[in-house]
Amino acid sequence: MAGVEGRVALVTGGGRGIGRATADLLASRGAQVMCVGRSRQELEETGLEYSVADLGTSEGCANAVADARQRLGPIEILICNHGIGSAHERVVWEQDPDVWRESMRVNLDGPFYLSRLVMPEMIERQYGRMVYTSSTAGLVAEHAGSAYNSSKHGLLGLMRSVALDGGSYGITSNAVLPGWVRTEMAERSARHEARDRDITAEQVWEERAALYPPGRVATPEEVAEMIAFLASEESSGVSGEAIRVALGSVW
């Protein structure tokens, strides 16, 4: 099985959580990995090539792609995993328009910029793997999360557009939709919810775990395994799909 060995992979949000688990897994399977994020310290700790960038701007995306090309070569695998959560959001009529714009800038504009930047070389090489981290909230909206919900729904539209536009050039495009995963972003939302409800963050996590048949939430490593498969040569028959990694629950 060729998998990802020797392939150049750009992993956004690669310094923590699902992105870090994915970068580690791809590297362990022989990929040449470039991690991108905003925290230099976290990226340095990966021990992999990295680039510090604001992926909510076209300039930041262009710089990250240019860094990867210069250090590793043409990008063959794009993992769009970075994003902003919903802990700071409010119900629609109280939503701050700046929160909406920031969520769209990072969660949706960034993946669009990155996709259009890497696809021409994939087309030239007749090979590419695009994987986007959406969320179960990309299918089933959560309360008081209009910006996050909309951006993650929109990401699925982008993924499907890439699948159609790139399909005749050997490019596949898919999305993973994790349920609750105990990442730093999800920890922030747990603390926020705990304050609002006057309970502990651990109680919030117990409630979240109860949503799933196994009585636990998924791990970053479990999500990374699905991403790594979709990034591999063996996934050539799968494109345009939104795949939940949620332990059998809608969430």
C-alpha positions as CSV (number, residue, x, y, z in Angstrom):
1,M,0.0,0.0,0.0
2,A,1.4,3.3,-1.1
3,G,-0.7,5.4,1.4
4,V,0.9,8.8,1.8
5,E,4.6,7.8,1.7
6,G,6.7,10.5,0.0
7,R,3.7,12.8,-0.5
8,V,3.9,16.5,0.5
9,A,1.1,17.4,2.9
10,L,0.1,20.8,4.2
11,V,-1.8,20.5,7.5
12,T,-3.5,23.6,8.8
13,G,-4.2,24.0,12.5
14,G,-1.3,21.6,12.8
15,G,-0.1,22.7,16.2
16,R,-2.8,21.2,18.4
17,G,-5.8,18.9,18.6
18,I,-6.9,17.1,15.5
19,G,-4.4,18.9,13.3
20,R,-1.5,17.8,15.5
21,A,-2.7,14.2,15.6
22,T,-3.1,14.2,11.8
23,A,0.3,15.8,11.2
24,D,1.9,13.2,13.5
25,L,0.1,10.3,11.8
26,L,0.9,11.4,8.3
27,A,4.6,11.9,9.2
28,S,4.7,8.5,10.8
29,R,3.5,7.0,7.5
30,G,6.1,8.7,5.5
31,A,4.5,11.9,4.3
32,Q,6.5,15.1,4.2
33,V,4.4,17.4,6.4
34,M,4.2,21.1,6.8
35,C,2.2,22.4,9.7
36,V,0.6,25.8,9.7
37,G,-1.0,27.7,12.5
38,R,-0.8,30.9,14.6
39,S,1.2,29.7,17.6
40,R,4.9,29.4,16.9
41,Q,5.5,27.6,20.2
42,E,3.0,24.9,19.4
43,L,4.2,24.4,15.9
44,E,7.8,24.2,17.1
45,E,6.8,21.4,19.5
46,T,5.6,19.2,16.6
47,G,9.2,18.7,15.4
48,L,8.0,19.1,11.8
49,E,8.4,21.8,9.2
50,Y,6.0,24.6,10.0
51,S,4.9,28.1,9.0
52,V,3.2,30.7,11.1
53,A,0.3,32.4,9.3
54,D,-3.1,34.0,9.6
55,L,-5.1,31.6,7.4
56,G,-8.1,34.0,7.3
57,T,-6.3,36.2,4.8
58,S,-5.3,35.5,1.2
59,E,-1.8,36.8,2.0
60,G,-1.4,34.4,4.9
61,C,-2.6,31.4,2.9
62,A,-0.3,32.4,0.0
63,N,2.7,32.6,2.3
64,A,2.0,29.2,3.9
65,V,1.7,27.5,0.5
66,A,4.8,29.2,-0.7
67,D,6.7,28.1,2.4
68,A,5.6,24.5,1.8
69,R,6.6,24.5,-1.8
70,Q,10.0,26.0,-1.2
71,R,10.9,23.6,1.6
72,L,9.2,20.4,0.6
73,G,8.0,20.7,-3.0
74,P,4.5,20.8,-4.7
75,I,1.7,20.2,-2.3
76,E,-0.1,16.9,-3.0
77,I,-2.3,16.7,0.1
78,L,-4.1,19.6,1.7
79,I,-5.7,19.1,5.1
80,C,-7.8,22.2,6.0
81,N,-8.3,21.7,9.7
82,H,-7.9,25.2,11.3
83,G,-10.9,27.0,12.6
84,I,-12.7,29.1,15.2
85,G,-15.2,27.6,17.6
86,S,-18.6,28.8,18.8
87,A,-18.0,29.3,22.6
88,H,-18.2,33.1,22.2
89,E,-21.3,33.2,20.1
90,R,-24.9,34.3,21.0
91,V,-28.3,33.7,19.6
92,V,-28.9,35.1,16.1
93,W,-30.6,38.4,17.1
94,E,-27.8,39.1,19.6
95,Q,-24.9,37.9,17.4
96,D,-22.1,40.4,17.0
97,P,-21.6,40.9,13.2
98,D,-17.8,41.0,13.9
99,V,-18.0,37.5,15.3
100,W,-19.9,36.4,12.1
101,R,-17.3,38.0,9.8
102,E,-14.3,36.5,11.8
103,S,-15.8,33.0,11.7
104,M,-16.3,33.2,8.0
105,R,-12.9,34.7,7.4
106,V,-11.1,31.9,9.2
107,N,-13.4,28.9,8.8
108,L,-14.5,29.4,5.2
109,D,-12.4,32.0,3.4
110,G,-9.1,30.4,4.4
111,P,-10.0,27.0,3.0
112,F,-11.2,28.6,-0.2
113,Y,-7.9,30.6,-0.6
114,L,-5.8,27.5,0.1
115,S,-7.8,25.3,-2.3
116,R,-7.4,27.6,-5.2
117,L,-3.7,28.0,-4.5
118,V,-2.8,24.3,-4.4
119,M,-5.1,23.0,-7.1
120,P,-3.3,24.2,-10.3
121,E,-0.2,22.1,-9.4
122,M,-2.4,19.1,-8.5
123,I,-4.1,19.5,-11.9
124,E,-0.7,19.6,-13.6
125,R,0.5,16.5,-11.7
126,Q,-2.9,14.7,-12.2
127,Y,-3.1,13.9,-8.5
128,G,-4.4,15.5,-5.3
129,R,-6.1,14.9,-2.0
130,M,-8.2,17.6,-0.3
131,V,-9.6,16.9,3.2
132,Y,-11.6,19.5,5.1
133,T,-12.5,19.3,8.8
134,S,-16.1,20.4,9.2
135,S,-18.2,19.3,12.1
136,T,-21.4,17.5,12.9
137,A,-22.6,21.1,13.3
138,G,-22.1,21.2,9.5
139,L,-25.2,18.9,9.2
140,V,-27.1,19.5,12.5
141,A,-27.0,23.1,13.7
142,E,-26.2,23.8,17.4
143,H,-27.9,26.4,19.5
144,A,-26.4,29.9,19.6
145,G,-23.9,29.1,17.0
146,S,-25.0,30.8,13.7
147,A,-21.5,31.8,12.6
148,Y,-19.9,28.4,13.3
149,N,-22.9,26.4,11.9
150,S,-23.0,28.5,8.7
151,S,-19.3,28.3,8.2
152,K,-19.2,24.6,8.7
153,H,-22.2,24.1,6.4
154,G,-20.5,26.3,3.8
155,L,-17.3,24.3,4.1
156,L,-19.2,21.2,2.8
157,G,-20.3,23.2,-0.2
158,L,-16.7,24.2,-0.9
159,M,-15.6,20.5,-0.5
160,R,-18.2,19.3,-3.0
161,S,-17.3,22.1,-5.5
162,V,-13.7,21.0,-5.3
163,A,-14.7,17.4,-5.8
164,L,-16.6,18.3,-9.0
165,D,-14.1,20.8,-10.4
166,G,-11.1,18.6,-9.7
167,G,-12.4,15.2,-10.2
168,S,-11.3,14.8,-13.8
169,Y,-7.8,15.7,-12.8
170,G,-7.2,12.9,-10.3
171,I,-8.1,15.1,-7.3
172,T,-10.4,13.9,-4.6
173,S,-12.1,16.1,-2.0
174,N,-13.8,15.0,1.2
175,A,-14.7,16.3,4.6
176,V,-14.6,14.7,8.1
177,L,-17.3,15.8,10.5
178,P,-16.2,15.2,14.1
179,G,-18.6,15.2,17.0
180,W,-17.3,16.3,20.4
181,V,-13.6,15.8,20.6
182,R,-11.7,16.9,23.7
183,T,-9.5,19.5,22.0
184,E,-8.4,22.9,23.4
185,M,-11.2,24.6,21.4
186,A,-13.8,22.2,22.8
187,E,-12.4,22.7,26.3
188,R,-13.0,26.4,26.0
189,S,-16.6,25.9,25.0
190,A,-17.0,23.5,28.0
191,R,-15.7,26.1,30.4
192,H,-18.0,28.7,28.9
193,E,-21.0,26.5,29.2
194,A,-20.1,25.5,32.7
195,R,-20.0,29.2,33.8
196,D,-23.3,29.9,32.2
197,R,-25.0,26.9,33.9
198,D,-23.1,27.1,37.2
199,I,-21.8,23.6,36.9
200,T,-18.3,22.2,36.3
201,A,-16.5,21.7,33.0
202,E,-16.2,18.0,33.9
203,Q,-20.0,17.8,34.2
204,V,-20.3,19.3,30.8
205,W,-18.0,16.7,29.4
206,E,-20.0,13.9,31.1
207,E,-23.1,15.2,29.4
208,R,-21.4,15.3,26.1
209,A,-20.1,11.8,26.5
210,A,-23.6,10.6,27.2
211,L,-24.7,11.7,23.7
212,Y,-22.7,8.8,22.2
213,P,-23.5,5.1,22.4
214,P,-20.1,4.2,23.8
215,G,-20.5,6.8,26.5
216,R,-17.4,8.7,25.5
217,V,-16.3,11.4,23.0
218,A,-14.1,10.6,20.1
219,T,-10.3,11.2,20.3
220,P,-8.2,13.4,18.0
221,E,-6.4,10.2,16.9
222,E,-9.6,8.6,15.8
223,V,-10.4,11.6,13.6
224,A,-6.9,11.7,12.3
225,E,-7.2,8.1,11.2
226,M,-10.1,9.0,8.9
227,I,-8.3,12.0,7.6
228,A,-5.2,10.0,6.9
229,F,-7.2,7.5,4.9
230,L,-8.9,10.2,2.8
231,A,-5.4,11.7,2.2
232,S,-4.1,8.3,1.0
233,E,-3.7,6.9,-2.5
234,E,-6.1,4.1,-1.5
235,S,-9.0,6.5,-1.1
236,S,-9.2,7.2,-4.8
237,G,-12.8,5.9,-5.0
238,V,-14.1,8.3,-2.4
239,S,-14.8,12.0,-3.3
240,G,-17.5,14.5,-2.4
241,E,-18.3,12.8,0.8
242,A,-19.0,14.2,4.3
243,I,-18.1,11.5,6.8
244,R,-19.1,11.7,10.4
245,V,-16.6,10.6,13.1
246,A,-19.1,10.7,15.9
247,L,-19.2,7.2,17.4
248,G,-22.6,6.5,15.9
249,S,-24.4,9.6,17.1
250,V,-25.6,12.6,15.0
251,W,-23.3,14.7,17.3
